[in-house]
Amino acid sequence: VIRDYYRDYYRSLPPGLAKKGKIPPGHAYKMRRNQGVPPDVAWQYLPSDVERRLSHLPDGYARIVIGADVAIMNTRTRVVVDLLEDLHD
């Protein structure tokens, strides 16, 4: 569901806008499983229309987006427990 959403979203944009939101390699924070997200790294929740189509997460967990990656993060510890990488490609 998540991969389909981003693939369809970026296909629908004109070529210049599709590339505009991408972050150059080496400039983005790289999430890793079982590691914490530092407090200074900005993240967003997964869009609600996508979240509604996915299974419910246990309390204390959220799906987040950082750059081109989507992760499940423990909101108390900020540790990434699962990760989908490079979804904007």
For each residue, the residues with C-beta under 8 A, 3 or more apart:
1: 4 5 50 53 54
2: 5 6 46 50 54 70 84 87
3: 6 7 84 87
4: 1 7 8
5: 1 2 8 9 47 50
6: 2 3 9 10 87 88
7: 3 4 10 11 87
8: 4 5 11 12
9: 5 6 12 13
10: 6 7 13 18 88
11: 7 8 18
12: 8 9
13: 9 10 17 18
14: 17 18
15: 18 19
16: 19 20
17: 13 14 20 21
18: 10 11 13 14 15 21
19: 15 16 22
20: 16 17
21: 17 18 88
22: 19 68 88
23: 27 28 67 68
24: 27 28
25: 28
26:
27: 23 24
28: 23 24 25 66 67 68
29: 37 38 41 66 67
30: 69
31: 35 37 66 69 71 80 83 85
32: 35 80 83
33: 80 81 82 83
34: 79 80 81
35: 31 32 79 80
36: 77 78 79 80
37: 29 31 41 43 64 66 71 73 78 79 80
38: 29 41 78
39: 78
40:
41: 29 37 38 66
42: 66
43: 37 64 65 66 73
44: 64 65 66
45: 48 51 62 63 64 65
46: 2 50 51 54 63 64 65 70
47: 5 50 51
48: 45 51 52
49: 52 53
50: 1 2 5 46 47 53 54
51: 45 46 47 48 54 63
52: 48 49
53: 1 49 50
54: 1 2 46 50 51 63
55:
56:
57: 61 62 63 72
58: 61
59:
60: 74 75 76
61: 57 58 72 73 74 75 81
62: 45 57 72 73 75
63: 45 46 51 54 57 70 71 72 73
64: 37 43 44 45 46 70 71 72 73
65: 43 44 45 46 69 70
66: 28 29 31 37 41 42 43 44 69 71
67: 23 28 29 88
68: 22 23 28 85 86 87 88 89
69: 30 31 65 66 83 84 85 86 87
70: 2 46 63 64 65 83 84 87
71: 31 37 63 64 66 80 81 82 83 84
72: 57 61 62 63 64 80 81 82 83
73: 37 43 61 62 63 64 78 79 80 81
74: 60 61 77 78 79 81
75: 60 61 62 78
76: 60
77: 36 74
78: 36 37 38 39 73 74 75
79: 34 35 36 37 73 74
80: 31 32 33 34 35 36 37 71 72 73 83
81: 33 34 61 71 72 73 74
82: 33 71 72
83: 31 32 33 69 70 71 72 80
84: 2 3 69 70 71 87
85: 31 68 69
86: 68 69 89
87: 2 3 6 7 68 69 70 84
88: 6 10 21 22 67 68
89: 68 86
